Amino acid sequence: MWPFGPKRLGVALGSGSARGLAHIGVLRVLAERGLAPDVVTGTSMGALVGAMYAAGHTPDEMEQIARGFDVKSLVSLADVTIRSGALLSGEKVELFLAEHLPATFEELQMPFGCVSTDLALGTRVVHTTGDLIHAVRSSLSIPLVFMPVRLDDQLLVDGFLTDPVPVSLAHELGAEIVVAVDVCGDGRLEPGSGTDNDGGMLRDLRAALKGEGPRRRGLSGLEVAAATIEVLERQAAMPALAAADVVISPEVHGFAGYEFLAVEQLVELGEHAGRVAVDAVRRRSRR
């Protein structure tokens, strides 16, 4: 490749649950400014948004799908399981994925990869070929919330444990310049608010999805679990963020991971961060 020509651009979309809706805004701005990625990778919510983008869904279409969820439809995805090991079975999430994604990686329109974690060995697992639905489902399976995905001898859960922002994977798939999009939570609670005996995590989850959760992050079981994940996620993400050519960090870190109804605000924050970063991305990618 001519050394002064455009570089092959990759975007690594980080984990962050509902905060990952900001990825839609970032992708929209990059595309509008002639900086659409050639390679996309993602972990957890980043895997979902990345897979949909690689499948040909535009940011406008993804935002429309996200806006289509209301309290009732979100609660309907929370399929409580009677099996031990998690609150939710994840089967309805798989149906949602199958509705919006092709069956295999090979049917995507651009190189895409996502990351999960194998609890049988405690290792990072990379998904780039074969079954796309189970790969994305594995990548977003938060431990104790969703049942792990069993695949051969593997027990797969959310990739945030081992690679929250898959920068190196974007390089492995051919990207020369990688933009990391960081939507990790800040892991902060307010001990003076909320309560620590409010009925358990399942009740917390249902209340949160219905918009009945505390607006200040107190000591409910759900909030403690979420903050713990966020602290681990941010620590695990630091090496990848340091290795990225450009880091886009929308101001969504104070949002709780269950705030899926804040679509408009989260997408707008992603757009704002994308606009701020455009010049840096253009310089590094020479576009």
C-alpha positions in Angstrom: 0.0 0.0 0.0 1.2 3.5 -0.8 2.6 4.8 2.5 0.8 8.2 2.3 -2.6 6.7 1.2 -5.6 5.8 3.4 -5.1 3.3 6.1 -7.4 0.3 6.7 -9.6 1.6 9.5 -10.9 -0.6 12.4 -13.3 0.3 15.1 -13.3 -1.7 18.4 -16.6 -1.2 20.2 -16.4 -1.8 24.0 -18.6 -3.5 26.5 -20.9 -1.4 28.7 -24.5 -2.8 28.5 -27.0 0.1 27.9 -24.1 2.6 27.6 -23.2 0.7 24.4 -26.1 2.5 22.6 -23.6 5.3 22.3 -21.8 3.2 19.7 -24.6 3.9 17.3 -24.0 7.7 17.5 -20.2 7.2 17.0 -20.7 5.0 14.0 -23.2 7.5 12.5 -20.8 10.4 12.7 -17.8 8.4 11.3 -19.9 7.3 8.3 -21.2 10.8 7.7 -17.6 12.2 7.7 -16.3 9.6 5.3 -14.7 7.5 8.0 -16.8 4.4 7.9 -14.7 1.5 9.3 -13.4 -1.4 7.1 -13.2 -3.7 10.1 -15.4 -3.9 13.2 -14.9 -5.7 16.5 -16.9 -5.7 19.7 -17.5 -7.1 23.1 -20.8 -7.5 24.9 -23.1 -4.7 23.8 -20.3 -3.6 21.4 -20.6 -7.1 19.8 -24.3 -6.6 19.2 -24.0 -3.2 17.7 -20.9 -4.2 15.7 -22.5 -7.4 14.3 -25.6 -5.4 13.3 -23.4 -2.8 11.5 -21.4 -5.5 9.8 -24.6 -7.1 8.7 -25.6 -3.9 6.9 -27.9 -2.2 9.4 -27.3 1.5 9.3 -27.0 3.6 12.5 -30.4 5.0 11.7 -31.9 1.5 11.5 -30.2 0.5 14.7 -31.5 3.5 16.6 -35.0 2.8 15.3 -34.8 -0.7 16.6 -33.5 0.5 20.0 -36.3 3.2 20.2 -38.8 0.5 19.5 -38.3 -1.0 22.9 -40.6 0.1 25.7 -40.9 -1.2 29.3 -43.1 -4.1 28.3 -40.8 -5.3 25.5 -37.7 -5.0 27.7 -39.4 -7.0 30.5 -40.4 -9.6 27.9 -36.7 -10.3 27.2 -36.1 -11.0 30.8 -36.9 -14.7 30.6 -36.4 -15.9 34.2 -34.9 -19.4 34.4 -35.6 -22.0 37.1 -32.1 -23.4 36.6 -29.3 -22.4 38.9 -26.4 -20.3 37.8 -28.2 -17.2 36.4 -31.4 -15.1 36.6 -32.2 -15.2 32.9 -32.0 -18.1 30.4 -31.1 -15.8 27.4 -33.3 -17.8 25.0 -35.4 -14.7 24.1 -32.2 -12.7 23.5 -31.2 -15.4 21.0 -34.5 -15.0 19.2 -33.9 -11.3 19.0 -30.5 -11.8 17.5 -31.8 -14.3 15.0 -34.4 -11.8 13.9 -31.8 -9.1 13.1 -28.6 -11.0 12.2 -27.6 -13.6 9.6 -26.8 -17.0 10.9 -23.0 -17.0 10.2 -20.1 -14.6 10.1 -19.5 -15.5 6.5 -22.8 -13.7 5.5 -21.6 -10.4 7.0 -20.7 -7.5 4.7 -17.3 -6.7 6.3 -14.8 -8.4 8.6 -16.2 -8.7 12.2 -15.1 -10.4 15.3 -16.3 -10.5 18.9 -14.9 -11.8 22.2 -16.3 -14.0 25.0 -14.8 -15.7 28.0 -14.5 -19.4 28.6 -15.1 -20.1 32.3 -14.0 -23.7 31.8 -10.4 -22.5 31.3 -10.7 -18.8 32.3 -9.5 -17.7 28.9 -10.4 -15.2 26.2 -12.3 -16.7 23.2 -12.3 -15.0 19.8 -15.2 -15.5 17.4 -14.7 -14.7 13.7 -16.2 -17.6 11.8 -19.2 -19.9 11.9 -22.2 -19.4 14.1 -22.8 -15.7 14.6 -25.9 -15.9 16.8 -24.3 -18.0 19.5 -21.0 -15.9 19.3 -22.8 -12.6 20.0 -25.0 -14.3 22.6 -21.9 -15.6 24.3 -20.2 -12.2 24.2 -23.1 -10.4 25.9 -23.9 -13.1 28.5 -23.2 -11.2 31.8 -22.3 -13.8 34.5 -25.1 -14.5 36.9 -27.5 -12.6 34.8 -27.6 -14.8 31.7 -27.0 -18.5 31.5 -23.6 -19.3 30.0 -23.5 -20.7 26.4 -22.2 -24.3 26.3 -20.2 -25.0 23.1 -18.3 -28.3 23.0 -16.1 -28.2 26.1 -16.5 -24.5 26.6 -18.7 -22.5 29.0 -18.9 -19.1 27.5 -19.9 -15.8 29.1 -19.4 -12.1 28.6 -16.1 -11.0 27.0 -15.7 -8.0 29.3 -13.9 -10.3 31.7 -11.0 -10.8 29.3 -11.1 -8.2 26.6 -13.6 -5.4 27.1 -12.4 -3.3 24.1 -11.0 -5.8 21.4 -8.4 -3.5 19.8 -5.9 -6.4 19.1 -8.6 -8.4 17.4 -9.3 -5.5 15.0 -5.6 -5.6 14.0 -5.8 -9.4 13.6 -8.7 -8.9 11.2 -6.6 -6.5 9.0 -7.1 -3.0 10.5 -4.0 -0.8 10.3 -5.5 2.0 12.5 -7.9 1.1 15.3 -10.3 3.5 17.0 -11.4 2.2 20.4 -14.8 3.3 21.7 -14.9 3.2 25.5 -18.3 3.0 27.2 -17.3 1.4 30.5 -19.1 2.5 33.6 -17.4 4.5 36.3 -18.2 1.9 39.0 -19.3 4.5 41.6 -22.1 4.1 44.2 -23.6 6.6 46.6 -23.7 4.8 50.0 -26.1 7.3 51.4 -28.8 6.5 48.9 -30.9 3.4 48.3 -31.2 0.4 50.6 -29.4 -2.8 51.0 -32.5 -5.0 51.9 -35.0 -4.2 49.1 -35.9 -7.7 47.9 -33.0 -9.1 45.9 -31.5 -8.7 42.5 -34.4 -10.2 40.5 -36.8 -7.6 41.9 -34.2 -4.9 41.3 -33.8 -5.9 37.7 -37.5 -5.9 37.0 -38.0 -2.5 38.7 -35.0 -1.1 36.8 -36.4 -2.2 33.4 -39.8 -0.7 34.3 -38.1 2.6 35.2 -38.8 2.2 38.9 -35.2 1.8 39.9 -33.4 4.4 42.0 -32.1 7.3 40.0 -29.2 7.6 42.5 -26.9 4.6 42.7 -27.3 3.2 46.1 -26.7 -0.2 47.8 -29.4 -2.4 46.1 -28.2 -5.8 45.0 -28.4 -4.8 41.4 -26.4 -1.7 41.9 -23.6 -3.4 43.9 -23.3 -6.1 41.2 -23.3 -3.5 38.4 -20.6 -1.4 40.1 -18.5 -4.4 40.7 -18.6 -5.4 37.0 -17.8 -1.8 36.0 -14.7 -1.7 38.2 -13.4 -5.0 36.8 -14.3 -3.9 33.2 -12.5 -0.6 33.4 -9.3 -2.2 34.8 -9.4 -4.9 32.1 -9.9 -2.3 29.4 -6.9 -0.1 30.2 -4.2 -2.0 28.2 -6.4 -2.1 25.1 -7.2 1.6 25.3 -3.5 2.4 25.7 -2.8 0.4 22.5 -5.5 2.1 20.4 -4.6 4.8 17.9 -7.6 6.9 18.8 -9.9 6.5 21.9 -13.4 7.8 21.7 -15.0 8.0 25.2 -18.6 9.3 25.2 -19.7 10.9 28.4 -21.9 7.9 29.3 -19.8 6.5 32.2 -22.2 7.6 34.9 -25.2 5.8 33.3 -26.3 2.5 34.8 -26.0 -0.5 32.6 -29.7 -1.2 32.6 -30.8 2.3 31.3 -31.9 0.9 27.9 -34.7 3.4 27.6 -32.3 6.4 27.5 -31.7 5.7 23.8 -31.9 9.3 22.6 -29.5 10.7 25.2 -27.0 7.8 24.9 -26.9 8.0 21.1 -26.5 11.8 21.2 -23.6 11.5 23.5 -22.0 9.1 21.1 -22.5 11.5 18.3 -20.9 14.3 20.2 -17.9 12.3 21.1 -17.6 11.1 17.5 -17.6 14.7 16.2 -14.9 15.7 18.7 -12.7 12.8 17.5 -13.2 13.1 13.8 -10.1 15.2 13.1 -7.9 12.8 15.1 -9.3 9.8 13.2 -8.9 11.5 9.9 -5.2 12.3 10.6 -4.4 8.8 11.7 -6.2 7.1 8.9 -5.1 9.7 6.3 -8.6 10.1 4.9 
